[in-house]
C-alpha cells in the first residue's frame, strides 16, 4: 500500500478555479455605489435637540465619515468572503 495519494482531479486540472486565498476580494468601497444605504430607520419619536447641547463641537467630525455606500446584503457577502479566506 502506498503512503502517498494521487492528486485530486480538481487539483490536477489546469482549468480549475484558483483556491479561495488566491481569488481577489474587492475592497468594500469598490462594491458600493453612490447613494446606496444598508439600512432604513423608522421616523424618530424623540424631539429634536441642538447638537451643541448633546455633543460639544470639539468632539464632532469636521466632515462626514468616509463610509462605504453598500447594501446590507453586500456587507454580509463581503465579510463572509473574507472569513472564508481566513479559515
PDB file of N, CA, C and O in Angstrom:
ATOM      1  N   UNK A   1       0.843  -1.180   0.000  1.00  0.00           N
ATOM      2  CA  UNK A   1       0.000   0.000   0.000  1.00  0.00           C
ATOM      3  C   UNK A   1       0.886   1.240   0.000  1.00  0.00           C
ATOM      4  O   UNK A   1       1.848   1.321   0.764  1.00  0.00           O
ATOM      5  N   UNK A   2       0.567   2.186  -0.841  1.00  0.00           N
ATOM      6  CA  UNK A   2       1.370   3.395  -0.996  1.00  0.00           C
ATOM      7  C   UNK A   2       1.019   4.413   0.084  1.00  0.00           C
ATOM      8  O   UNK A   2      -0.143   4.526   0.475  1.00  0.00           O
ATOM      9  N   UNK A   3       2.007   5.148   0.563  1.00  0.00           N
ATOM     10  CA  UNK A   3       1.782   6.154   1.602  1.00  0.00           C
ATOM     11  C   UNK A   3       1.332   7.484   1.019  1.00  0.00           C
ATOM     12  O   UNK A   3       0.819   8.336   1.744  1.00  0.00           O
ATOM     13  N   UNK A   4       1.517   7.671  -0.277  1.00  0.00           N
ATOM     14  CA  UNK A   4       1.111   8.937  -0.895  1.00  0.00           C
ATOM     15  C   UNK A   4      -0.164   8.738  -1.696  1.00  0.00           C
ATOM     16  O   UNK A   4      -0.416   7.663  -2.240  1.00  0.00           O
ATOM     17  N   UNK A   5      -0.959   9.793  -1.756  1.00  0.00           N
ATOM     18  CA  UNK A   5      -2.200   9.739  -2.523  1.00  0.00           C
ATOM     19  C   UNK A   5      -2.000  10.484  -3.833  1.00  0.00           C
ATOM     20  O   UNK A   5      -1.246  11.455  -3.884  1.00  0.00           O
ATOM     21  N   UNK A   6      -2.657  10.047  -4.877  1.00  0.00           N
ATOM     22  CA  UNK A   6      -2.572  10.797  -6.128  1.00  0.00           C
ATOM     23  C   UNK A   6      -3.318  12.117  -5.980  1.00  0.00           C
ATOM     24  O   UNK A   6      -4.237  12.219  -5.168  1.00  0.00           O
ATOM     25  N   UNK A   7      -2.935  13.123  -6.751  1.00  0.00           N
ATOM     26  CA  UNK A   7      -3.622  14.412  -6.638  1.00  0.00           C
ATOM     27  C   UNK A   7      -5.078  14.281  -7.074  1.00  0.00           C
ATOM     28  O   UNK A   7      -5.413  13.466  -7.933  1.00  0.00           O
ATOM     29  N   UNK A   8      -5.919  15.085  -6.475  1.00  0.00           N
ATOM     30  CA  UNK A   8      -7.333  15.061  -6.843  1.00  0.00           C
ATOM     31  C   UNK A   8      -7.494  15.597  -8.256  1.00  0.00           C
ATOM     32  O   UNK A   8      -6.664  16.387  -8.706  1.00  0.00           O
ATOM     33  N   UNK A   9      -8.537  15.190  -8.966  1.00  0.00           N
ATOM     34  CA  UNK A   9      -8.729  15.693 -10.330  1.00  0.00           C
ATOM     35  C   UNK A   9      -8.859  17.210 -10.384  1.00  0.00           C
ATOM     36  O   UNK A   9      -8.377  17.834 -11.329  1.00  0.00           O
ATOM     37  N   UNK A  10      -9.495  17.807  -9.394  1.00  0.00           N
ATOM     38  CA  UNK A  10      -9.652  19.266  -9.388  1.00  0.00           C
ATOM     39  C   UNK A  10      -8.300  19.956  -9.243  1.00  0.00           C
ATOM     40  O   UNK A  10      -8.065  20.997  -9.858  1.00  0.00           O
ATOM     41  N   UNK A  11      -7.407  19.381  -8.432  1.00  0.00           N
ATOM     42  CA  UNK A  11      -6.095  19.994  -8.227  1.00  0.00           C
ATOM     43  C   UNK A  11      -5.222  19.832  -9.468  1.00  0.00           C
ATOM     44  O   UNK A  11      -4.379  20.684  -9.750  1.00  0.00           O
ATOM     45  N   UNK A  12      -5.417  18.751 -10.205  1.00  0.00           N
ATOM     46  CA  UNK A  12      -4.591  18.493 -11.369  1.00  0.00           C
ATOM     47  C   UNK A  12      -5.104  19.204 -12.620  1.00  0.00           C
ATOM     48  O   UNK A  12      -4.359  19.366 -13.587  1.00  0.00           O
ATOM     49  N   UNK A  13      -6.344  19.620 -12.612  1.00  0.00           N
ATOM     50  CA  UNK A  13      -6.943  20.236 -13.793  1.00  0.00           C
ATOM     51  C   UNK A  13      -6.436  21.662 -13.984  1.00  0.00           C
ATOM     52  O   UNK A  13      -6.496  22.464 -13.052  1.00  0.00           O
ATOM     53  N   UNK A  14      -5.934  21.992 -15.187  1.00  0.00           N
ATOM     54  CA  UNK A  14      -5.450  23.360 -15.418  1.00  0.00           C
ATOM     55  C   UNK A  14      -6.582  24.382 -15.521  1.00  0.00           C
ATOM     56  O   UNK A  14      -6.336  25.585 -15.429  1.00  0.00           O
ATOM     57  N   UNK A  15      -7.816  23.917 -15.711  1.00  0.00           N
ATOM     58  CA  UNK A  15      -8.944  24.849 -15.840  1.00  0.00           C
ATOM     59  C   UNK A  15      -9.702  25.039 -14.542  1.00  0.00           C
ATOM     60  O   UNK A  15     -10.671  25.798 -14.502  1.00  0.00           O
ATOM     61  N   UNK A  16      -9.284  24.369 -13.480  1.00  0.00           N
ATOM     62  CA  UNK A  16      -9.989  24.525 -12.207  1.00  0.00           C
ATOM     63  C   UNK A  16      -9.753  25.930 -11.657  1.00  0.00           C
ATOM     64  O   UNK A  16      -8.690  26.512 -11.877  1.00  0.00           O
ATOM     65  N   UNK A  17     -10.746  26.480 -10.939  1.00  0.00           N
ATOM     66  CA  UNK A  17     -10.573  27.830 -10.394  1.00  0.00           C
ATOM     67  C   UNK A  17      -9.470  27.852  -9.340  1.00  0.00           C
ATOM     68  O   UNK A  17      -9.202  26.830  -8.708  1.00  0.00           O
ATOM     69  N   UNK A  18      -8.838  28.988  -9.146  1.00  0.00           N
ATOM     70  CA  UNK A  18      -7.780  29.064  -8.130  1.00  0.00           C
ATOM     71  C   UNK A  18      -8.366  28.902  -6.728  1.00  0.00           C
ATOM     72  O   UNK A  18      -9.556  29.142  -6.526  1.00  0.00           O
ATOM     73  N   UNK A  19      -7.553  28.504  -5.772  1.00  0.00           N
ATOM     74  CA  UNK A  19      -8.037  28.381  -4.396  1.00  0.00           C
ATOM     75  C   UNK A  19      -8.592  29.719  -3.901  1.00  0.00           C
ATOM     76  O   UNK A  19      -8.265  30.779  -4.434  1.00  0.00           O
ATOM     77  N   UNK A  20      -9.435  29.646  -2.876  1.00  0.00           N
ATOM     78  CA  UNK A  20     -10.081  30.858  -2.358  1.00  0.00           C
ATOM     79  C   UNK A  20      -9.081  31.936  -1.973  1.00  0.00           C
ATOM     80  O   UNK A  20      -9.326  33.121  -2.202  1.00  0.00           O
ATOM     81  N   UNK A  21      -7.959  31.537  -1.392  1.00  0.00           N
ATOM     82  CA  UNK A  21      -6.983  32.531  -0.940  1.00  0.00           C
ATOM     83  C   UNK A  21      -6.342  33.273  -2.107  1.00  0.00           C
ATOM     84  O   UNK A  21      -5.793  34.358  -1.912  1.00  0.00           O
ATOM     85  N   UNK A  22      -6.397  32.719  -3.306  1.00  0.00           N
ATOM     86  CA  UNK A  22      -5.779  33.357  -4.464  1.00  0.00           C
ATOM     87  C   UNK A  22      -6.741  34.283  -5.208  1.00  0.00           C
ATOM     88  O   UNK A  22      -6.299  35.154  -5.956  1.00  0.00           O
ATOM     89  N   UNK A  23      -8.045  34.108  -5.014  1.00  0.00           N
ATOM     90  CA  UNK A  23      -9.022  34.950  -5.702  1.00  0.00           C
ATOM     91  C   UNK A  23      -9.049  36.326  -5.056  1.00  0.00           C
ATOM     92  O   UNK A  23      -9.103  36.437  -3.831  1.00  0.00           O
ATOM     93  N   UNK A  24      -9.012  37.361  -5.860  1.00  0.00           N
ATOM     94  CA  UNK A  24      -9.055  38.706  -5.262  1.00  0.00           C
ATOM     95  C   UNK A  24     -10.447  39.030  -4.723  1.00  0.00           C
ATOM     96  O   UNK A  24     -11.457  38.749  -5.368  1.00  0.00           O
ATOM     97  N   UNK A  25     -10.482  39.617  -3.552  1.00  0.00           N
ATOM     98  CA  UNK A  25     -11.734  40.101  -2.971  1.00  0.00           C
ATOM     99  C   UNK A  25     -11.660  41.619  -3.019  1.00  0.00           C
ATOM    100  O   UNK A  25     -10.770  42.215  -2.413  1.00  0.00           O
ATOM    101  N   UNK A  26     -12.591  42.254  -3.736  1.00  0.00           N
ATOM    102  CA  UNK A  26     -12.514  43.714  -3.837  1.00  0.00           C
ATOM    103  C   UNK A  26     -12.706  44.378  -2.476  1.00  0.00           C
ATOM    104  O   UNK A  26     -13.400  43.854  -1.605  1.00  0.00           O
ATOM    105  N   UNK A  27     -12.091  45.512  -2.315  1.00  0.00           N
ATOM    106  CA  UNK A  27     -12.269  46.306  -1.105  1.00  0.00           C
ATOM    107  C   UNK A  27     -13.737  46.711  -1.045  1.00  0.00           C
ATOM    108  O   UNK A  27     -14.350  46.962  -2.083  1.00  0.00           O
ATOM    109  N   UNK A  28     -14.304  46.779   0.141  1.00  0.00           N
ATOM    110  CA  UNK A  28     -15.736  47.045   0.265  1.00  0.00           C
ATOM    111  C   UNK A  28     -16.130  48.387  -0.352  1.00  0.00           C
ATOM    112  O   UNK A  28     -17.270  48.550  -0.789  1.00  0.00           O
ATOM    113  N   UNK A  29     -15.216  49.341  -0.393  1.00  0.00           N
ATOM    114  CA  UNK A  29     -15.519  50.628  -1.026  1.00  0.00           C
ATOM    115  C   UNK A  29     -15.717  50.463  -2.535  1.00  0.00           C
ATOM    116  O   UNK A  29     -16.438  51.248  -3.151  1.00  0.00           O
ATOM    117  N   UNK A  30     -15.084  49.452  -3.137  1.00  0.00           N
ATOM    118  CA  UNK A  30     -15.227  49.207  -4.570  1.00  0.00           C
ATOM    119  C   UNK A  30     -16.561  48.561  -4.913  1.00  0.00           C
ATOM    120  O   UNK A  30     -16.987  48.611  -6.067  1.00  0.00           O
ATOM    121  N   UNK A  31     -17.223  47.963  -3.947  1.00  0.00           N
ATOM    122  CA  UNK A  31     -18.501  47.297  -4.183  1.00  0.00           C
ATOM    123  C   UNK A  31     -19.669  48.268  -4.143  1.00  0.00           C
ATOM    124  O   UNK A  31     -20.755  47.953  -4.629  1.00  0.00           O
ATOM    125  N   UNK A  32     -19.457  49.429  -3.577  1.00  0.00           N
ATOM    126  CA  UNK A  32     -20.550  50.366  -3.361  1.00  0.00           C
ATOM    127  C   UNK A  32     -20.925  51.186  -4.572  1.00  0.00           C
ATOM    128  O   UNK A  32     -20.267  51.154  -5.612  1.00  0.00           O
ATOM    129  N   UNK A  33     -22.002  51.919  -4.400  1.00  0.00           N
ATOM    130  CA  UNK A  33     -22.475  52.863  -5.408  1.00  0.00           C
ATOM    131  C   UNK A  33     -22.989  54.086  -4.661  1.00  0.00           C
ATOM    132  O   UNK A  33     -23.594  53.947  -3.598  1.00  0.00           O
ATOM    133  N   UNK A  34     -22.762  55.273  -5.194  1.00  0.00           N
ATOM    134  CA  UNK A  34     -23.209  56.493  -4.508  1.00  0.00           C
ATOM    135  C   UNK A  34     -24.711  56.469  -4.227  1.00  0.00           C
ATOM    136  O   UNK A  34     -25.522  56.166  -5.102  1.00  0.00           O
ATOM    137  N   UNK A  35     -25.054  56.795  -2.989  1.00  0.00           N
ATOM    138  CA  UNK A  35     -26.456  56.861  -2.592  1.00  0.00           C
ATOM    139  C   UNK A  35     -27.035  55.566  -2.062  1.00  0.00           C
ATOM    140  O   UNK A  35     -28.159  55.561  -1.561  1.00  0.00           O
ATOM    141  N   UNK A  36     -26.301  54.466  -2.158  1.00  0.00           N
ATOM    142  CA  UNK A  36     -26.818  53.188  -1.663  1.00  0.00           C
ATOM    143  C   UNK A  36     -26.675  53.150  -0.146  1.00  0.00           C
ATOM    144  O   UNK A  36     -25.644  53.554   0.392  1.00  0.00           O
ATOM    145  N   UNK A  37     -27.697  52.671   0.540  1.00  0.00           N
ATOM    146  CA  UNK A  37     -27.655  52.568   2.001  1.00  0.00           C
ATOM    147  C   UNK A  37     -27.983  51.138   2.409  1.00  0.00           C
ATOM    148  O   UNK A  37     -28.666  50.414   1.685  1.00  0.00           O
ATOM    149  N   UNK A  38     -27.497  50.750   3.554  1.00  0.00           N
ATOM    150  CA  UNK A  38     -27.711  49.403   4.049  1.00  0.00           C
ATOM    151  C   UNK A  38     -28.757  49.321   5.139  1.00  0.00           C
ATOM    152  O   UNK A  38     -28.879  48.292   5.803  1.00  0.00           O
ATOM    153  N   UNK A  39     -29.505  50.375   5.333  1.00  0.00           N
ATOM    154  CA  UNK A  39     -30.498  50.386   6.403  1.00  0.00           C
ATOM    155  C   UNK A  39     -31.590  51.392   6.063  1.00  0.00           C
ATOM    156  O   UNK A  39     -31.409  52.262   5.211  1.00  0.00           O
ATOM    157  N   UNK A  40     -32.696  51.262   6.727  1.00  0.00           N
ATOM    158  CA  UNK A  40     -33.739  52.293   6.684  1.00  0.00           C
ATOM    159  C   UNK A  40     -34.335  52.368   8.080  1.00  0.00           C
ATOM    160  O   UNK A  40     -34.816  51.371   8.620  1.00  0.00           O
ATOM    161  N   UNK A  41     -34.297  53.533   8.640  1.00  0.00           N
ATOM    162  CA  UNK A  41     -34.762  53.730  10.004  1.00  0.00           C
ATOM    163  C   UNK A  41     -36.190  54.254  10.006  1.00  0.00           C
ATOM    164  O   UNK A  41     -36.579  54.999   9.106  1.00  0.00           O
ATOM    165  N   UNK A  42     -36.974  53.871  11.008  1.00  0.00           N
ATOM    166  CA  UNK A  42     -38.320  54.435  11.118  1.00  0.00           C
ATOM    167  C   UNK A  42     -38.228  55.894  11.562  1.00  0.00           C
ATOM    168  O   UNK A  42     -37.192  56.320  12.073  1.00  0.00           O
ATOM    169  N   UNK A  43     -39.287  56.651  11.374  1.00  0.00           N
ATOM    170  CA  UNK A  43     -39.266  58.044  11.836  1.00  0.00           C
ATOM    171  C   UNK A  43     -38.997  58.113  13.346  1.00  0.00           C
ATOM    172  O   UNK A  43     -39.479  57.281  14.114  1.00  0.00           O
ATOM    173  N   UNK A  44     -38.231  59.104  13.744  1.00  0.00           N
ATOM    174  CA  UNK A  44     -37.875  59.260  15.154  1.00  0.00           C
ATOM    175  C   UNK A  44     -39.042  59.838  15.945  1.00  0.00           C
ATOM    176  O   UNK A  44     -39.734  60.745  15.482  1.00  0.00           O
ATOM    177  N   UNK A  45     -39.247  59.302  17.137  1.00  0.00           N
ATOM    178  CA  UNK A  45     -40.275  59.854  18.021  1.00  0.00           C
ATOM    179  C   UNK A  45     -39.637  60.647  19.168  1.00  0.00           C
ATOM    180  O   UNK A  45     -40.306  60.986  20.144  1.00  0.00           O
ATOM    181  N   UNK A  46     -38.345  60.936  19.041  1.00  0.00           N
ATOM    182  CA  UNK A  46     -37.613  61.713  20.040  1.00  0.00           C
ATOM    183  C   UNK A  46     -37.554  63.160  19.554  1.00  0.00           C
ATOM    184  O   UNK A  46     -37.222  63.407  18.395  1.00  0.00           O
ATOM    185  N   UNK A  47     -37.870  64.117  20.424  1.00  0.00           N
ATOM    186  CA  UNK A  47     -37.832  65.517  19.985  1.00  0.00           C
ATOM    187  C   UNK A  47     -36.408  65.947  19.611  1.00  0.00           C
ATOM    188  O   UNK A  47     -35.428  65.475  20.187  1.00  0.00           O
ATOM    189  N   UNK A  48     -36.322  66.853  18.635  1.00  0.00           N
ATOM    190  CA  UNK A  48     -35.025  67.382  18.210  1.00  0.00           C
ATOM    191  C   UNK A  48     -34.396  68.209  19.325  1.00  0.00           C
ATOM    192  O   UNK A  48     -35.089  68.871  20.098  1.00  0.00           O
ATOM    193  N   UNK A  49     -33.072  68.156  19.391  1.00  0.00           N
ATOM    194  CA  UNK A  49     -32.316  68.952  20.358  1.00  0.00           C
ATOM    195  C   UNK A  49     -31.102  69.514  19.635  1.00  0.00           C
ATOM    196  O   UNK A  49     -30.597  68.887  18.704  1.00  0.00           O
ATOM    197  N   UNK A  50     -30.626  70.682  20.045  1.00  0.00           N
ATOM    198  CA  UNK A  50     -29.427  71.239  19.406  1.00  0.00           C
ATOM    199  C   UNK A  50     -28.228  70.303  19.606  1.00  0.00           C
ATOM    200  O   UNK A  50     -28.006  69.773  20.694  1.00  0.00           O
ATOM    201  N   UNK A  51     -27.475  70.119  18.542  1.00  0.00           N
ATOM    202  CA  UNK A  51     -26.322  69.222  18.598  1.00  0.00           C
ATOM    203  C   UNK A  51     -25.306  69.684  19.641  1.00  0.00           C
ATOM    204  O   UNK A  51     -24.707  68.854  20.326  1.00  0.00           O
ATOM    205  N   UNK A  52     -25.104  71.003  19.770  1.00  0.00           N
ATOM    206  CA  UNK A  52     -24.140  71.515  20.753  1.00  0.00           C
ATOM    207  C   UNK A  52     -24.540  71.175  22.182  1.00  0.00           C
ATOM    208  O   UNK A  52     -23.678  71.079  23.055  1.00  0.00           O
ATOM    209  N   UNK A  53     -25.822  70.992  22.434  1.00  0.00           N
ATOM    210  CA  UNK A  53     -26.277  70.629  23.775  1.00  0.00           C
ATOM    211  C   UNK A  53     -25.983  69.163  24.086  1.00  0.00           C
ATOM    212  O   UNK A  53     -25.910  68.770  25.251  1.00  0.00           O
ATOM    213  N   UNK A  54     -25.816  68.366  23.043  1.00  0.00           N
ATOM    214  CA  UNK A  54     -25.592  66.934  23.240  1.00  0.00           C
ATOM    215  C   UNK A  54     -24.105  66.589  23.155  1.00  0.00           C
ATOM    216  O   UNK A  54     -23.562  65.917  24.031  1.00  0.00           O
ATOM    217  N   UNK A  55     -23.457  67.060  22.090  1.00  0.00           N
ATOM    218  CA  UNK A  55     -22.039  66.759  21.848  1.00  0.00           C
ATOM    219  C   UNK A  55     -21.312  68.060  21.561  1.00  0.00           C
ATOM    220  O   UNK A  55     -21.657  68.755  20.605  1.00  0.00           O
ATOM    221  N   UNK A  56     -20.317  68.406  22.363  1.00  0.00           N
ATOM    222  CA  UNK A  56     -19.558  69.634  22.097  1.00  0.00           C
ATOM    223  C   UNK A  56     -18.905  69.586  20.715  1.00  0.00           C
ATOM    224  O   UNK A  56     -18.541  68.513  20.233  1.00  0.00           O
ATOM    225  N   UNK A  57     -18.761  70.734  20.088  1.00  0.00           N
ATOM    226  CA  UNK A  57     -18.229  70.792  18.722  1.00  0.00           C
ATOM    227  C   UNK A  57     -16.805  70.242  18.626  1.00  0.00           C
ATOM    228  O   UNK A  57     -16.419  69.734  17.573  1.00  0.00           O
ATOM    229  N   UNK A  58     -16.027  70.330  19.686  1.00  0.00           N
ATOM    230  CA  UNK A  58     -14.651  69.819  19.633  1.00  0.00           C
ATOM    231  C   UNK A  58     -14.611  68.288  19.537  1.00  0.00           C
ATOM    232  O   UNK A  58     -13.579  67.713  19.190  1.00  0.00           O
ATOM    233  N   UNK A  59     -15.736  67.632  19.845  1.00  0.00           N
ATOM    234  CA  UNK A  59     -15.798  66.167  19.777  1.00  0.00           C
ATOM    235  C   UNK A  59     -16.500  65.666  18.518  1.00  0.00           C
ATOM    236  O   UNK A  59     -16.659  64.459  18.341  1.00  0.00           O
ATOM    237  N   UNK A  60     -16.919  66.569  17.649  1.00  0.00           N
ATOM    238  CA  UNK A  60     -17.628  66.171  16.431  1.00  0.00           C
ATOM    239  C   UNK A  60     -16.695  66.238  15.230  1.00  0.00           C
ATOM    240  O   UNK A  60     -15.706  66.971  15.238  1.00  0.00           O
ATOM    241  N   UNK A  61     -17.016  65.475  14.207  1.00  0.00           N
ATOM    242  CA  UNK A  61     -16.240  65.484  12.961  1.00  0.00           C
ATOM    243  C   UNK A  61     -16.417  66.803  12.237  1.00  0.00           C
ATOM    244  O   UNK A  61     -17.478  67.423  12.294  1.00  0.00           O
ATOM    245  N   UNK A  62     -15.362  67.223  11.557  1.00  0.00           N
ATOM    246  CA  UNK A  62     -15.445  68.431  10.736  1.00  0.00           C
ATOM    247  C   UNK A  62     -16.179  68.135   9.431  1.00  0.00           C
ATOM    248  O   UNK A  62     -16.829  69.015   8.866  1.00  0.00           O
ATOM    249  N   UNK A  63     -16.074  66.889   8.951  1.00  0.00           N
ATOM    250  CA  UNK A  63     -16.781  66.477   7.732  1.00  0.00           C
ATOM    251  C   UNK A  63     -17.301  65.052   7.953  1.00  0.00           C
ATOM    252  O   UNK A  63     -16.811  64.349   8.837  1.00  0.00           O
ATOM    253  N   UNK A  64     -18.274  64.625   7.170  1.00  0.00           N
ATOM    254  CA  UNK A  64     -18.833  63.276   7.363  1.00  0.00           C
ATOM    255  C   UNK A  64     -17.776  62.180   7.195  1.00  0.00           C
ATOM    256  O   UNK A  64     -16.817  62.334   6.439  1.00  0.00           O
ATOM    257  N   UNK A  65     -17.971  61.088   7.905  1.00  0.00           N
ATOM    258  CA  UNK A  65     -17.056  59.947   7.804  1.00  0.00           C
ATOM    259  C   UNK A  65     -17.145  59.332   6.414  1.00  0.00           C
ATOM    260  O   UNK A  65     -18.219  59.290   5.814  1.00  0.00           O
ATOM    261  N   UNK A  66     -16.024  58.863   5.911  1.00  0.00           N
ATOM    262  CA  UNK A  66     -15.982  58.197   4.600  1.00  0.00           C
ATOM    263  C   UNK A  66     -16.356  56.733   4.798  1.00  0.00           C
ATOM    264  O   UNK A  66     -15.497  55.891   5.060  1.00  0.00           O
ATOM    265  N   UNK A  67     -17.635  56.442   4.672  1.00  0.00           N
ATOM    266  CA  UNK A  67     -18.130  55.082   4.848  1.00  0.00           C
ATOM    267  C   UNK A  67     -18.529  54.507   3.493  1.00  0.00           C
ATOM    268  O   UNK A  67     -18.935  55.252   2.601  1.00  0.00           O
ATOM    269  N   UNK A  68     -18.417  53.189   3.330  1.00  0.00           N
ATOM    270  CA  UNK A  68     -18.819  52.598   2.050  1.00  0.00           C
ATOM    271  C   UNK A  68     -20.330  52.692   1.865  1.00  0.00           C
ATOM    272  O   UNK A  68     -21.093  52.517   2.815  1.00  0.00           O
ATOM    273  N   UNK A  69     -20.750  52.965   0.647  1.00  0.00           N
ATOM    274  CA  UNK A  69     -22.176  53.051   0.338  1.00  0.00           C
ATOM    275  C   UNK A  69     -22.595  51.729  -0.294  1.00  0.00           C
ATOM    276  O   UNK A  69     -22.643  51.590  -1.516  1.00  0.00           O
ATOM    277  N   UNK A  70     -22.896  50.763   0.571  1.00  0.00           N
ATOM    278  CA  UNK A  70     -23.264  49.418   0.136  1.00  0.00           C
ATOM    279  C   UNK A  70     -24.529  48.980   0.855  1.00  0.00           C
ATOM    280  O   UNK A  70     -24.883  49.515   1.905  1.00  0.00           O
ATOM    281  N   UNK A  71     -25.200  48.002   0.271  1.00  0.00           N
ATOM    282  CA  UNK A  71     -26.399  47.462   0.906  1.00  0.00           C
ATOM    283  C   UNK A  71     -25.993  46.521   2.038  1.00  0.00           C
ATOM    284  O   UNK A  71     -24.840  46.099   2.127  1.00  0.00           O
ATOM    285  N   UNK A  72     -26.941  46.206   2.886  1.00  0.00           N
ATOM    286  CA  UNK A  72     -26.673  45.287   3.989  1.00  0.00           C
ATOM    287  C   UNK A  72     -26.236  43.928   3.452  1.00  0.00           C
ATOM    288  O   UNK A  72     -25.329  43.306   4.005  1.00  0.00           O
ATOM    289  N   UNK A  73     -26.865  43.468   2.392  1.00  0.00           N
ATOM    290  CA  UNK A  73     -26.508  42.180   1.803  1.00  0.00           C
ATOM    291  C   UNK A  73     -25.080  42.195   1.257  1.00  0.00           C
ATOM    292  O   UNK A  73     -24.361  41.204   1.384  1.00  0.00           O
ATOM    293  N   UNK A  74     -24.664  43.302   0.655  1.00  0.00           N
ATOM    294  CA  UNK A  74     -23.283  43.415   0.169  1.00  0.00           C
ATOM    295  C   UNK A  74     -22.284  43.347   1.318  1.00  0.00           C
ATOM    296  O   UNK A  74     -21.216  42.752   1.175  1.00  0.00           O
ATOM    297  N   UNK A  75     -22.616  43.943   2.444  1.00  0.00           N
ATOM    298  CA  UNK A  75     -21.737  43.896   3.623  1.00  0.00           C
ATOM    299  C   UNK A  75     -21.600  42.457   4.110  1.00  0.00           C
ATOM    300  O   UNK A  75     -20.494  41.991   4.385  1.00  0.00           O
ATOM    301  N   UNK A  76     -22.722  41.757   4.215  1.00  0.00           N
ATOM    302  CA  UNK A  76     -22.695  40.369   4.677  1.00  0.00           C
ATOM    303  C   UNK A  76     -21.877  39.509   3.718  1.00  0.00           C
ATOM    304  O   UNK A  76     -21.038  38.720   4.152  1.00  0.00           O
ATOM    305  N   UNK A  77     -22.117  39.657   2.427  1.00  0.00           N
ATOM    306  CA  UNK A  77     -21.374  38.860   1.441  1.00  0.00           C
ATOM    307  C   UNK A  77     -19.880  39.166   1.481  1.00  0.00           C
ATOM    308  O   UNK A  77     -19.054  38.258   1.386  1.00  0.00           O
ATOM    309  N   UNK A  78     -19.535  40.436   1.621  1.00  0.00           N
ATOM    310  CA  UNK A  78     -18.123  40.830   1.645  1.00  0.00           C
ATOM    311  C   UNK A  78     -17.393  40.200   2.832  1.00  0.00           C
ATOM    312  O   UNK A  78     -16.343  39.579   2.660  1.00  0.00           O
ATOM    313  N   UNK A  79     -17.944  40.359   4.028  1.00  0.00           N
ATOM    314  CA  UNK A  79     -17.248  39.843   5.206  1.00  0.00           C
ATOM    315  C   UNK A  79     -17.325  38.324   5.307  1.00  0.00           C
ATOM    316  O   UNK A  79     -16.453  37.707   5.917  1.00  0.00           O
ATOM    317  N   UNK A  80     -18.345  37.714   4.724  1.00  0.00           N
ATOM    318  CA  UNK A  80     -18.387  36.253   4.657  1.00  0.00           C
ATOM    319  C   UNK A  80     -17.273  35.746   3.751  1.00  0.00           C
ATOM    320  O   UNK A  80     -16.601  34.768   4.079  1.00  0.00           O
ATOM    321  N   UNK A  81     -17.076  36.404   2.613  1.00  0.00           N
ATOM    322  CA  UNK A  81     -15.984  36.013   1.709  1.00  0.00           C
ATOM    323  C   UNK A  81     -14.634  36.161   2.398  1.00  0.00           C
ATOM    324  O   UNK A  81     -13.765  35.302   2.250  1.00  0.00           O
ATOM    325  N   UNK A  82     -14.452  37.238   3.146  1.00  0.00           N
ATOM    326  CA  UNK A  82     -13.186  37.421   3.870  1.00  0.00           C
ATOM    327  C   UNK A  82     -12.997  36.352   4.940  1.00  0.00           C
ATOM    328  O   UNK A  82     -11.886  35.860   5.136  1.00  0.00           O
ATOM    329  N   UNK A  83     -14.072  35.992   5.632  1.00  0.00           N
ATOM    330  CA  UNK A  83     -13.947  34.981   6.688  1.00  0.00           C
ATOM    331  C   UNK A  83     -13.592  33.621   6.102  1.00  0.00           C
ATOM    332  O   UNK A  83     -12.884  32.844   6.743  1.00  0.00           O
ATOM    333  N   UNK A  84     -14.068  33.318   4.901  1.00  0.00           N
ATOM    334  CA  UNK A  84     -13.704  32.054   4.256  1.00  0.00           C
ATOM    335  C   UNK A  84     -12.221  32.035   3.900  1.00  0.00           C
ATOM    336  O   UNK A  84     -11.596  30.974   3.915  1.00  0.00           O
ATOM    337  N   UNK A  85     -11.666  33.166   3.589  1.00  0.00           N
ATOM    338  CA  UNK A  85     -10.233  33.241   3.275  1.00  0.00           C
ATOM    339  C   UNK A  85      -9.393  33.013   4.532  1.00  0.00           C
ATOM    340  O   UNK A  85      -8.284  32.485   4.444  1.00  0.00           O
ATOM    341  N   UNK A  86      -9.896  33.395   5.674  1.00  0.00           N
ATOM    342  CA  UNK A  86      -9.143  33.252   6.919  1.00  0.00           C
ATOM    343  C   UNK A  86      -9.267  31.865   7.524  1.00  0.00           C
ATOM    344  O   UNK A  86      -8.504  31.520   8.427  1.00  0.00           O
ATOM    345  N   UNK A  87     -10.202  31.068   7.052  1.00  0.00           N
ATOM    346  CA  UNK A  87     -10.422  29.750   7.639  1.00  0.00           C
ATOM    347  C   UNK A  87      -9.452  28.791   7.133  1.00  0.00           C
ATOM    348  O   UNK A  87      -9.482  27.622   7.517  1.00  0.00           O
TER     349      UNK A  87
END
